Amino acid sequence: MLVAFRRSAVSHALRSSPRTLSARPTPQRLQSIYSSITGPSYAPNSSFHSSPFRSSSAIAVENNDTQKFDLDQPGQSTSFQKLAEDGTVSRPLIDCITSHLRLENMTEVQRLTIPESVNGGDLLAQAKTGTGKTLAFLVPVMERLAKDRSLNKSIIRRGRKVGTIDIRSIIISPTRELAEQIADQAAPLAARLGLIVQKAVGGTQKREALRRVYAEGCHILVATPGRLRDLLSNHTGGVTAPKLSSLVLDEADRLLDQGFAPELMEIQNLLPDPKQVDRQTLMFSATVAREVMGMVRNTMKPDFKFVKTVNDNEVPTHLSVPQKAVILNGLENAMPALLELTKLNLNRDPPFKAIVYLNSTKHTNTTYEIFKHLLIDPETPRSGSPLEPLFQGEIHSRLSQAERTRVSNRFRRCKTGILFSSDVTARGMDFPGVTHVIQIGSPRDRDTYIHRLGRTARAGKKGEGWTFLHKGERDAFNNMLRDIPVDVDNKTLTTASLNMLDEAEVTP
């Protein structure tokens, strides 16, 4: 457990000013030996094994012989309004995107996939998180539903107009947080078109999800695999989708990586036979591994389209952003060092927005509670926080889903803030404007480090990573991240090297 730090160290850190605690990095490159670890491995599942049948599209994907999209092709408009002007997408949906979401231009993945999928064809898109892929699949799904005259939008119940259960689209996400994020983005767009979005995720009461579906209706259901399987398999009190017209698999590689292959196959068997009820399948994945192609063959039509928005020559975040390792004198130095780093960056541009990752739920909560109760003057209870107006929040598995959603939404909207998190936000979650990822303690493995770091420097913005290590963790950390450019910096943060048993003066 993190050791409480001395009051004197807190006072010193609080008195430290960004004007005097200027960054004085003396980088020392950690030993670099190329690692044989190249990324996460996908355990094969018989349900998604390669089959003798391979369509021309599948062969093209596997051989990397796919249609080449010029990501900067001159003459191609990136404006959402252009989609309405040329009749690709209806005006009400585009107006909602530009007015409510305040988006004018499409991202690359949106520009390349929306025109290809809005006509109802199956599509596999290779795209990273944080590139706008959620809207890339929501737009074609909603556009097709808005034009479907057979869709039951509302009924009269007890003299009141209410929604009806006519589930036409199911969106499957690997985590509760991602599903919540998708549903939150979909709801205002759907409302403009008279559509109803519901969510069904683990960590919430199944009875409550069903109550909302039956009371409010549902056209688009966003769900995690386990909860969706439960709802579809309950033939007496669950839900059905006899007219399902679209199925979206978001983060397909993560769905398989997290062991959801059996649930996905069971869900497929519970849905209408696509040979009898035609449906569109949209699949988005950061990687296109063999197991992903197995799922493609089991869910998509042979003539599916493949859109690749990942540049093979693009330098990944963990090789491009500045990364520093701070060697602590002891674990008790972590809190003062974190406070010092926060104060050092509070008044800088762009606004300081950090995620602090810890290796356990208990450490996450402890660190958050300590920071939340910091005072400008420890002797004066009403002196106020030295970090105002910085938003502070925590996310971990011990919080209810409602609490996690509330915190993530507030952190997503805030301009400056610090989020204390376990690894529940390390993959797939998109928080705009994160400038710093700070990891306290060595992460459990290389992939964890990389995924945490990936929360910053998104959508072309700058970011940086910091890792606070105990002296005893240095060698293992160095060995784990052999080929990642992490610099040792023991000069910027004065409190990192203090002997916490002694009184010490820090330049005010």
Secondary structure by P-SEA (a helix, b strand, c coil): ccccccaaaaaaaaaccccccccccccccccccccccccccccccccccccccccaaaaaaaaccccccccccccccccaaaaaaaccccaaaaaaaaaccccccccaaaaacccccccccccccccccccaaaaaaaaaaaaaaaaccccccccccccbbbbcccccbbbbbccaaaaaaaaaaaaaaaaaacbbbbbbbccccaaaaaaaaaaccccbbbbcaaaaaaaaacccccccccccccccccaaaaaaaacaaaaaaaaaaaccccccbbbbbbbbbccccaaaaaaaaaccccbbbbbbcccccccccccccbbbbbbcccccaaaaaaaaaaaacccccccbbbbbbcccaaaaaaaaaaaaacccccccccccccccccccccccccccaaaaaaaaaaaaaccccccccccccccccccccccbbbbccccccaaaaaaaaccccccccccbbbbbbcccaaaaaaaaacccbbbbbccccccccccccbbbbccc
